[in-house]
Amino acid sequence: MPSDRDLIQIVDASLAEAARLAGAWLACRPGCAECCIGPFAITPLDVQRLREGLVDLEARDPDRAARVRFRAAESVARLTNEFPEDTVAQVLAIDEAGENELCPALDPDTRTCDLYAARPITCRRFGPPLRFNGESLAVCELCFDGATPDEVEKCEVEIDPENLEEKLLCEFSGQPETIVAFALSAI
């Protein structure tokens, strides 16, 4: 039976190939965190991976893990205060909701992800040109500056071609999507 580890391996291999093809067009580097601002939906599979990553970080670096937990709790408090009823649903439904909210996994000083190895699939899909289910995904606006659509398309790679993520999500039927802050504050 395929596992989340298999999914991550497939997605990361696709991402590495897209990055190789993109070469100098790709602006994504440690410290570039434009895609880490504003809440976004994550799946129950992402929640499980993030929580396991936080437990692992806690064993290796308890102080850093405590900072992640603190940032998550602060984010939940701010969002709950602003959207007191059905917070996650409201935040995900309103385009500008929490638009300046940093991801709690993002270290604000280094602007790198403290849970990088456990990051959600959405985070892995953002940056270089990728296709999912035959559809082109959004490319980071900082990447491919000045490139033609043909140049971008030549770098596209299909990610998760066998739709393994969807198959794995069947194990979580009925569990809703959430956001990183709520996923990390609940453990």
SEROSE-151083 format. One record per residue: residue in one letter; x, y, z of N, C-alpha, C in turn; chain. Coordinates in steps of 0.1 Angstrom, whole numbers, plus 5000, padded with zeros to 4 digits. Example, Ala and Ser with C-alpha at 12.3 -4.5 7.8 and 13.67 -1.06 7.14 Angstrom:
<atoms>
{"a", {5132, 4943, 5078}, {5123, 4955, 5078}, {5132, 4967, 5078}, "A"}
{"s", {5128, 4978, 5071}, {5137, 4989, 5071}, {5129, 5000, 5079}, "A"}
</atoms>
This chain:
<atoms>
{"m", {5008, 4988, 5000}, {5000, 5000, 5000}, {5009, 5012, 5000}, "A"}
{"p", {5007, 5022, 4991}, {5014, 5034, 4990}, {5012, 5042, 5003}, "A"}
{"s", {5022, 5050, 5007}, {5021, 5058, 5019}, {5024, 5073, 5016}, "A"}
{"d", {5022, 5081, 5026}, {5025, 5095, 5025}, {5040, 5097, 5021}, "A"}
{"r", {5048, 5089, 5026}, {5063, 5089, 5023}, {5065, 5087, 5008}, "A"}
{"d", {5057, 5078, 5002}, {5058, 5076, 4988}, {5053, 5089, 4980}, "A"}
{"l", {5042, 5094, 4985}, {5037, 5107, 4979}, {5047, 5118, 4979}, "A"}
{"i", {5053, 5120, 4991}, {5063, 5130, 4992}, {5075, 5128, 4983}, "A"}
{"q", {5079, 5116, 4982}, {5090, 5112, 4973}, {5087, 5116, 4958}, "A"}
{"i", {5075, 5112, 4954}, {5070, 5115, 4940}, {5069, 5130, 4938}, "A"}
{"v", {5063, 5137, 4947}, {5061, 5152, 4946}, {5075, 5159, 4946}, "A"}
{"d", {5084, 5155, 4955}, {5097, 5161, 4956}, {5105, 5159, 4944}, "A"}
{"a", {5104, 5147, 4938}, {5112, 5143, 4926}, {5107, 5152, 4915}, "A"}
{"s", {5094, 5153, 4914}, {5088, 5162, 4903}, {5092, 5176, 4905}, "A"}
{"l", {5092, 5181, 4917}, {5096, 5195, 4920}, {5111, 5197, 4917}, "A"}
{"a", {5119, 5187, 4920}, {5134, 5188, 4917}, {5136, 5189, 4902}, "A"}
{"e", {5128, 5181, 4894}, {5129, 5181, 4880}, {5125, 5195, 4874}, "A"}
{"a", {5114, 5200, 4879}, {5109, 5213, 4875}, {5119, 5224, 4878}, "A"}
{"a", {5125, 5223, 4890}, {5135, 5233, 4894}, {5148, 5232, 4885}, "A"}
{"r", {5151, 5219, 4881}, {5163, 5217, 4872}, {5160, 5224, 4858}, "A"}
{"l", {5148, 5221, 4853}, {5144, 5227, 4840}, {5143, 5242, 4841}, "A"}
{"a", {5138, 5247, 4852}, {5136, 5262, 4854}, {5149, 5269, 4855}, "A"}
{"g", {5159, 5263, 4861}, {5172, 5269, 4862}, {5172, 5283, 4868}, "A"}
{"a", {5178, 5292, 4861}, {5179, 5306, 4866}, {5166, 5313, 4867}, "A"}
{"w", {5156, 5308, 4860}, {5142, 5315, 4861}, {5136, 5313, 4875}, "A"}
{"l", {5141, 5303, 4882}, {5135, 5300, 4895}, {5140, 5309, 4906}, "A"}
{"a", {5132, 5317, 4912}, {5136, 5327, 4923}, {5136, 5321, 4937}, "A"}
{"c", {5130, 5310, 4938}, {5128, 5304, 4952}, {5141, 5300, 4958}, "A"}
{"r", {5144, 5305, 4970}, {5156, 5302, 4977}, {5153, 5303, 4992}, "A"}
{"p", {5161, 5297, 5001}, {5159, 5300, 5015}, {5159, 5315, 5018}, "A"}
{"g", {5149, 5319, 5026}, {5148, 5333, 5029}, {5137, 5340, 5020}, "A"}
{"c", {5134, 5334, 5009}, {5122, 5339, 5001}, {5110, 5333, 5007}, "A"}
{"a", {5101, 5341, 5012}, {5090, 5335, 5019}, {5077, 5342, 5015}, "A"}
{"e", {5076, 5347, 5003}, {5064, 5354, 4999}, {5052, 5344, 4998}, "A"}
{"c", {5054, 5332, 4996}, {5043, 5322, 4995}, {5039, 5317, 5009}, "A"}
{"c", {5046, 5322, 5020}, {5043, 5318, 5034}, {5035, 5328, 5041}, "A"}
{"i", {5029, 5337, 5034}, {5021, 5348, 5040}, {5006, 5346, 5036}, "A"}
{"g", {4998, 5345, 5046}, {4984, 5343, 5043}, {4980, 5329, 5045}, "A"}
{"p", {4969, 5326, 5052}, {4965, 5312, 5054}, {4959, 5306, 5041}, "A"}
{"f", {4961, 5293, 5040}, {4956, 5285, 5029}, {4951, 5271, 5034}, "A"}
{"a", {4943, 5265, 5026}, {4938, 5252, 5030}, {4948, 5241, 5030}, "A"}
{"i", {4948, 5233, 5040}, {4956, 5221, 5040}, {4947, 5208, 5043}, "A"}
{"t", {4951, 5197, 5038}, {4943, 5185, 5039}, {4946, 5178, 5052}, "A"}
{"p", {4938, 5168, 5056}, {4941, 5161, 5068}, {4954, 5153, 5067}, "A"}
{"l", {4958, 5149, 5055}, {4971, 5143, 5053}, {4982, 5152, 5057}, "A"}
{"d", {4981, 5165, 5052}, {4991, 5175, 5056}, {4991, 5178, 5071}, "A"}
{"v", {4979, 5178, 5077}, {4979, 5180, 5092}, {4987, 5169, 5099}, "A"}
{"q", {4984, 5156, 5095}, {4992, 5145, 5101}, {5007, 5147, 5099}, "A"}
{"r", {5011, 5150, 5087}, {5025, 5152, 5084}, {5031, 5164, 5092}, "A"}
{"l", {5024, 5175, 5093}, {5029, 5186, 5101}, {5030, 5183, 5116}, "A"}
{"r", {5020, 5176, 5121}, {5021, 5173, 5135}, {5032, 5163, 5138}, "A"}
{"e", {5034, 5153, 5129}, {5046, 5144, 5131}, {5059, 5152, 5130}, "A"}
{"g", {5059, 5162, 5121}, {5071, 5170, 5120}, {5074, 5178, 5132}, "A"}
{"l", {5063, 5183, 5138}, {5065, 5191, 5150}, {5069, 5182, 5162}, "A"}
{"v", {5064, 5170, 5163}, {5068, 5161, 5173}, {5083, 5158, 5171}, "A"}
{"d", {5087, 5156, 5159}, {5101, 5153, 5156}, {5110, 5165, 5159}, "A"}
{"l", {5106, 5177, 5156}, {5113, 5189, 5159}, {5114, 5190, 5174}, "A"}
{"e", {5104, 5187, 5181}, {5104, 5188, 5196}, {5115, 5179, 5202}, "A"}
{"a", {5117, 5167, 5196}, {5127, 5158, 5201}, {5141, 5163, 5198}, "A"}
{"r", {5143, 5170, 5187}, {5156, 5174, 5182}, {5159, 5188, 5188}, "A"}
{"d", {5149, 5197, 5188}, {5152, 5211, 5191}, {5139, 5217, 5199}, "A"}
{"p", {5138, 5213, 5212}, {5126, 5217, 5219}, {5123, 5232, 5219}, "A"}
{"d", {5133, 5241, 5219}, {5131, 5255, 5219}, {5125, 5260, 5206}, "A"}
{"r", {5130, 5255, 5195}, {5125, 5258, 5182}, {5111, 5254, 5181}, "A"}
{"a", {5108, 5242, 5185}, {5094, 5236, 5185}, {5085, 5245, 5193}, "A"}
{"a", {5090, 5249, 5205}, {5081, 5258, 5213}, {5078, 5271, 5206}, "A"}
{"r", {5088, 5276, 5199}, {5085, 5289, 5191}, {5074, 5286, 5180}, "A"}
{"v", {5075, 5275, 5174}, {5065, 5272, 5164}, {5051, 5271, 5170}, "A"}
{"r", {5050, 5264, 5181}, {5038, 5262, 5189}, {5032, 5276, 5193}, "A"}
{"f", {5041, 5284, 5198}, {5037, 5298, 5202}, {5032, 5306, 5191}, "A"}
{"r", {5039, 5306, 5179}, {5034, 5313, 5167}, {5021, 5308, 5163}, "A"}
{"a", {5019, 5295, 5163}, {5006, 5289, 5159}, {4995, 5294, 5169}, "A"}
{"a", {4997, 5293, 5182}, {4987, 5298, 5191}, {4984, 5313, 5190}, "A"}
{"e", {4994, 5321, 5187}, {4992, 5335, 5184}, {4983, 5337, 5172}, "A"}
{"s", {4986, 5330, 5162}, {4979, 5331, 5149}, {4964, 5327, 5151}, "A"}
{"v", {4962, 5316, 5158}, {4948, 5311, 5161}, {4941, 5322, 5169}, "A"}
{"a", {4947, 5328, 5179}, {4941, 5338, 5187}, {4937, 5350, 5178}, "A"}
{"r", {4946, 5354, 5170}, {4943, 5366, 5161}, {4931, 5363, 5151}, "A"}
{"l", {4932, 5351, 5145}, {4922, 5348, 5135}, {4908, 5345, 5142}, "A"}
{"t", {4908, 5339, 5153}, {4896, 5336, 5161}, {4890, 5349, 5165}, "A"}
{"n", {4898, 5359, 5169}, {4893, 5372, 5174}, {4887, 5379, 5162}, "A"}
{"e", {4893, 5378, 5150}, {4888, 5385, 5139}, {4876, 5378, 5133}, "A"}
{"f", {4876, 5365, 5133}, {4865, 5357, 5128}, {4860, 5347, 5138}, "A"}
{"p", {4852, 5351, 5148}, {4849, 5343, 5159}, {4840, 5331, 5156}, "A"}
{"e", {4832, 5331, 5146}, {4824, 5320, 5143}, {4829, 5312, 5131}, "A"}
{"d", {4831, 5299, 5133}, {4836, 5290, 5122}, {4848, 5296, 5116}, "A"}
{"t", {4858, 5299, 5124}, {4870, 5306, 5120}, {4876, 5301, 5107}, "A"}
{"v", {4879, 5288, 5107}, {4886, 5283, 5095}, {4878, 5284, 5082}, "A"}
{"a", {4866, 5281, 5083}, {4857, 5283, 5071}, {4857, 5297, 5066}, "A"}
{"q", {4856, 5307, 5075}, {4855, 5321, 5072}, {4869, 5325, 5066}, "A"}
{"v", {4880, 5321, 5072}, {4893, 5325, 5067}, {4895, 5320, 5053}, "A"}
{"l", {4891, 5307, 5051}, {4893, 5301, 5037}, {4883, 5307, 5027}, "A"}
{"a", {4872, 5312, 5031}, {4862, 5317, 5022}, {4864, 5332, 5018}, "A"}
{"i", {4871, 5339, 5026}, {4873, 5354, 5024}, {4887, 5356, 5019}, "A"}
{"d", {4888, 5361, 5007}, {4901, 5363, 5000}, {4911, 5370, 5008}, "A"}
{"e", {4907, 5381, 5015}, {4917, 5389, 5022}, {4919, 5385, 5037}, "A"}
{"a", {4912, 5375, 5041}, {4912, 5371, 5055}, {4926, 5367, 5059}, "A"}
{"g", {4932, 5373, 5069}, {4945, 5370, 5074}, {4956, 5371, 5063}, "A"}
{"e", {4954, 5380, 5054}, {4963, 5381, 5043}, {4978, 5384, 5047}, "A"}
{"n", {4980, 5390, 5058}, {4993, 5394, 5063}, {4998, 5384, 5074}, "A"}
{"e", {4990, 5373, 5076}, {4994, 5363, 5086}, {5005, 5355, 5082}, "A"}
{"l", {5016, 5354, 5089}, {5027, 5346, 5085}, {5024, 5331, 5089}, "A"}
{"c", {5028, 5322, 5081}, {5027, 5308, 5085}, {5034, 5305, 5098}, "A"}
{"p", {5028, 5299, 5108}, {5034, 5296, 5120}, {5047, 5288, 5119}, "A"}
{"a", {5049, 5280, 5109}, {5061, 5272, 5107}, {5072, 5281, 5102}, "A"}
{"l", {5069, 5293, 5097}, {5080, 5302, 5092}, {5087, 5309, 5103}, "A"}
{"d", {5100, 5307, 5104}, {5108, 5315, 5114}, {5109, 5329, 5108}, "A"}
{"p", {5104, 5339, 5115}, {5103, 5353, 5110}, {5117, 5359, 5109}, "A"}
{"d", {5127, 5354, 5117}, {5141, 5359, 5116}, {5148, 5354, 5104}, "A"}
{"t", {5148, 5341, 5102}, {5156, 5335, 5091}, {5147, 5334, 5078}, "A"}
{"r", {5134, 5336, 5080}, {5125, 5334, 5068}, {5126, 5321, 5062}, "A"}
{"t", {5128, 5311, 5070}, {5129, 5297, 5065}, {5118, 5289, 5073}, "A"}
{"c", {5115, 5277, 5068}, {5104, 5269, 5074}, {5110, 5260, 5084}, "A"}
{"d", {5105, 5261, 5096}, {5110, 5252, 5107}, {5105, 5238, 5105}, "A"}
{"l", {5095, 5236, 5097}, {5089, 5222, 5095}, {5090, 5219, 5080}, "A"}
{"y", {5101, 5223, 5073}, {5103, 5222, 5059}, {5100, 5207, 5054}, "A"}
{"a", {5106, 5198, 5060}, {5105, 5184, 5056}, {5091, 5179, 5057}, "A"}
{"a", {5083, 5185, 5066}, {5069, 5181, 5069}, {5059, 5190, 5062}, "A"}
{"r", {5063, 5199, 5054}, {5054, 5210, 5049}, {5043, 5203, 5040}, "A"}
{"p", {5032, 5211, 5040}, {5020, 5206, 5032}, {5023, 5205, 5017}, "A"}
{"i", {5015, 5197, 5010}, {5017, 5195, 4996}, {5015, 5208, 4989}, "A"}
{"t", {5006, 5217, 4993}, {5005, 5230, 4987}, {5018, 5238, 4986}, "A"}
{"c", {5025, 5237, 4997}, {5038, 5244, 4998}, {5048, 5238, 4988}, "A"}
{"r", {5047, 5225, 4986}, {5056, 5218, 4977}, {5053, 5221, 4963}, "A"}
{"r", {5040, 5225, 4960}, {5036, 5227, 4946}, {5038, 5241, 4942}, "A"}
{"f", {5042, 5250, 4950}, {5043, 5264, 4946}, {5057, 5268, 4943}, "A"}
{"g", {5059, 5275, 4932}, {5072, 5280, 4928}, {5074, 5277, 4913}, "A"}
{"p", {5080, 5266, 4910}, {5083, 5263, 4896}, {5070, 5258, 4888}, "A"}
{"p", {5070, 5258, 4875}, {5058, 5254, 4868}, {5055, 5239, 4869}, "A"}
{"l", {5043, 5236, 4873}, {5039, 5222, 4875}, {5025, 5221, 4869}, "A"}
{"r", {5022, 5208, 4866}, {5009, 5204, 4862}, {5004, 5194, 4871}, "A"}
{"f", {4991, 5195, 4874}, {4984, 5185, 4883}, {4971, 5181, 4876}, "A"}
{"n", {4969, 5169, 4874}, {4957, 5164, 4866}, {4956, 5171, 4853}, "A"}
{"g", {4967, 5173, 4846}, {4967, 5179, 4833}, {4966, 5194, 4833}, "A"}
{"e", {4963, 5200, 4845}, {4961, 5215, 4846}, {4974, 5222, 4850}, "A"}
{"s", {4978, 5233, 4844}, {4989, 5240, 4849}, {4986, 5247, 4862}, "A"}
{"l", {4995, 5246, 4872}, {4994, 5253, 4885}, {5000, 5267, 4884}, "A"}
{"a", {4996, 5275, 4893}, {5002, 5289, 4893}, {5017, 5288, 4896}, "A"}
{"v", {5024, 5297, 4889}, {5038, 5298, 4891}, {5040, 5311, 4899}, "A"}
{"c", {5050, 5310, 4909}, {5053, 5321, 4917}, {5055, 5334, 4908}, "A"}
{"e", {5049, 5345, 4912}, {5051, 5357, 4904}, {5065, 5362, 4904}, "A"}
{"l", {5073, 5358, 4914}, {5087, 5362, 4914}, {5096, 5354, 4905}, "A"}
{"c", {5091, 5343, 4901}, {5098, 5334, 4891}, {5094, 5337, 4877}, "A"}
{"f", {5103, 5334, 4868}, {5101, 5335, 4854}, {5097, 5350, 4850}, "A"}
{"d", {5103, 5359, 4857}, {5102, 5373, 4853}, {5107, 5376, 4840}, "A"}
{"g", {5099, 5380, 4830}, {5103, 5383, 4817}, {5102, 5371, 4807}, "A"}
{"a", {5099, 5359, 4813}, {5098, 5347, 4804}, {5085, 5347, 4796}, "A"}
{"t", {5086, 5341, 4784}, {5074, 5340, 4776}, {5066, 5328, 4781}, "A"}
{"p", {5053, 5327, 4778}, {5045, 5315, 4782}, {5052, 5302, 4777}, "A"}
{"d", {5058, 5302, 4765}, {5064, 5290, 4759}, {5076, 5286, 4768}, "A"}
{"e", {5084, 5296, 4773}, {5095, 5293, 4781}, {5091, 5287, 4794}, "A"}
{"v", {5080, 5292, 4800}, {5074, 5286, 4812}, {5069, 5272, 4810}, "A"}
{"e", {5062, 5270, 4799}, {5056, 5257, 4796}, {5067, 5246, 4794}, "A"}
{"k", {5078, 5250, 4788}, {5089, 5240, 4786}, {5094, 5235, 4799}, "A"}
{"c", {5092, 5242, 4810}, {5097, 5238, 4823}, {5087, 5230, 4831}, "A"}
{"e", {5075, 5229, 4826}, {5064, 5223, 4834}, {5067, 5208, 4836}, "A"}
{"v", {5063, 5203, 4847}, {5065, 5189, 4851}, {5051, 5184, 4857}, "A"}
{"e", {5047, 5173, 4854}, {5035, 5167, 4860}, {5038, 5163, 4874}, "A"}
{"i", {5030, 5167, 4884}, {5033, 5163, 4898}, {5022, 5153, 4902}, "A"}
{"d", {5026, 5143, 4909}, {5016, 5133, 4913}, {5008, 5127, 4902}, "A"}
{"p", {5014, 5122, 4891}, {5007, 5118, 4879}, {4997, 5107, 4882}, "A"}
{"e", {4999, 5099, 4892}, {4989, 5088, 4895}, {4979, 5092, 4906}, "A"}
{"n", {4979, 5105, 4909}, {4969, 5110, 4919}, {4970, 5102, 4932}, "A"}
{"l", {4982, 5099, 4937}, {4983, 5092, 4949}, {4978, 5100, 4961}, "A"}
{"e", {4979, 5113, 4961}, {4974, 5121, 4972}, {4959, 5118, 4974}, "A"}
{"e", {4951, 5119, 4963}, {4937, 5116, 4964}, {4934, 5103, 4970}, "A"}
{"k", {4941, 5093, 4966}, {4940, 5079, 4971}, {4942, 5078, 4986}, "A"}
{"l", {4953, 5085, 4991}, {4957, 5085, 5005}, {4947, 5093, 5013}, "A"}
{"l", {4941, 5103, 5007}, {4931, 5111, 5014}, {4918, 5104, 5017}, "A"}
{"c", {4916, 5093, 5010}, {4904, 5085, 5013}, {4903, 5079, 5027}, "A"}
{"e", {4915, 5078, 5033}, {4916, 5073, 5047}, {4911, 5083, 5057}, "A"}
{"f", {4910, 5096, 5053}, {4905, 5107, 5061}, {4891, 5112, 5058}, "A"}
{"s", {4883, 5103, 5052}, {4870, 5108, 5047}, {4862, 5114, 5059}, "A"}
{"g", {4856, 5125, 5055}, {4848, 5133, 5065}, {4856, 5143, 5073}, "A"}
{"q", {4870, 5142, 5073}, {4877, 5152, 5080}, {4879, 5164, 5072}, "A"}
{"p", {4876, 5176, 5077}, {4877, 5188, 5069}, {4891, 5193, 5067}, "A"}
{"e", {4892, 5202, 5057}, {4905, 5209, 5055}, {4906, 5219, 5067}, "A"}
{"t", {4918, 5224, 5069}, {4920, 5234, 5079}, {4932, 5243, 5075}, "A"}
{"i", {4938, 5250, 5084}, {4949, 5259, 5080}, {4961, 5255, 5090}, "A"}
{"v", {4973, 5258, 5087}, {4985, 5254, 5094}, {4984, 5258, 5109}, "A"}
{"a", {4980, 5270, 5112}, {4979, 5275, 5126}, {4970, 5266, 5134}, "A"}
{"f", {4958, 5262, 5129}, {4949, 5254, 5136}, {4954, 5239, 5137}, "A"}
{"a", {4961, 5235, 5127}, {4967, 5221, 5127}, {4977, 5220, 5138}, "A"}
{"l", {4986, 5230, 5139}, {4997, 5230, 5149}, {4993, 5233, 5163}, "A"}
{"s", {4982, 5241, 5165}, {4978, 5245, 5178}, {4970, 5234, 5185}, "A"}
{"a", {4965, 5224, 5178}, {4956, 5214, 5183}, {4964, 5202, 5189}, "A"}
{"i", {4977, 5202, 5189}, {4984, 5191, 5195}, {4992, 5195, 5207}, "A"}
</atoms>
